[in-house]
Amino acid sequence: ILEGKSFCVRKGERVGICGASGTGKSTLVKLLLGQLEPAEGRVLYDGIPFGKINKEMFYKKIAYISQDAKLFRESVAENLRLGKADASEEEMKDACEKAKILDFISELSQGLETDIGENGSLLSGGQRQRLLLAKAFLRDAELYVFDEATGALDGQVGEEIEEAIQSLPQD
């Protein structure tokens, strides 16, 4: 599917990959994240082949939301802290505001300390996706990768989330 394809993304650029189902978008993301190795060609970061990059440091610098990302049977806050372990309440609320879920969380009986159930079972699909986005917004990432990040959201909320993604710093 990706044979003969090549592209370069420079620091600060925002790139959207669009296409019909089965055209290789998720495969491309997996290649970019080192989850797959290319049969031919190579993936470079700052001119360095992916195989020579310190993976531990690399993964600390990215925020990735996949189509099938999972949540843990913990509180909202504990799930958010997986994005930034030492996040303050203010930082968590700011990230939730950007992800358009703060109003919902504020109405929960225990707010940020409310347990969300196994894989967020006490939340709707859209609420789970927005919580995952808030977790990504908390990271001090150099690279944000969203694979169908707004797929479970209705049109208006999806547009609001895309605006929040656009508001991420370009540095």
Residue, then its C-alpha position, 0 to 999 in steps of 0.5 A: i500500500l505504501e510502496g514508493k511513498s516518501f515524505c518529510v515533516r519538519k519541526g513545527e509542521r502539522v500534517g494530516i493523512c487522509g484516505a479511505s479505509g484500507t489505504g495504509k493510514s494506520t500502517l503509516v502511523k505504526l511505521l512512524l512509531g516503530q511498531l512496524e519496520p519497513a520491508e524497504g526504505r527507512v524512517l528517519y528522525d532528525g536524519i537518524p534511522f529509527g533503529k538507532i534512536n534511543k527508544e525510551m527517550f523517543y517514547k517520552k517525547i511523543a503523545y499518541i492516541s490510537q483508534d483503540a486506545k485503552l483507559f484503566r479502572e482508576s479515577v479520571a485523575e489517575n488516567l490523566r496522570l499517565g500522560k504526565a505523572d506530576a500533573s497538577e489539578e489545574e493542569m488536568k483541568d486545563a487539558c480537560e477543557k481543551a478536550k471539551i470534557l471538563d464540564f462533564i467531569s465537573e458534574l461527576s460525584q467526585g470530579l477528577e477522583t471519580d472511578i471510570g470503570e474498566n476501560g472507561s466503561l462508565l463513560s460514553g465512547g465520545q467521553r472516553q476519546r475526549l479523556l484520552l485526548a486530555k491525557a495527550f494534551l498533558r504531555d510535554a510532547e515534541l510529536y503528537v500522533f492522532d490516529e482517528a482521534t475524533g472518530a467516536l465524536d459527533g460533528q460539533v465536538g469533533e470540530e472543537i477537538e480539531e481546533a484544540i489540536q490546532s492550538l497545540p504549540q508548533d515548537 
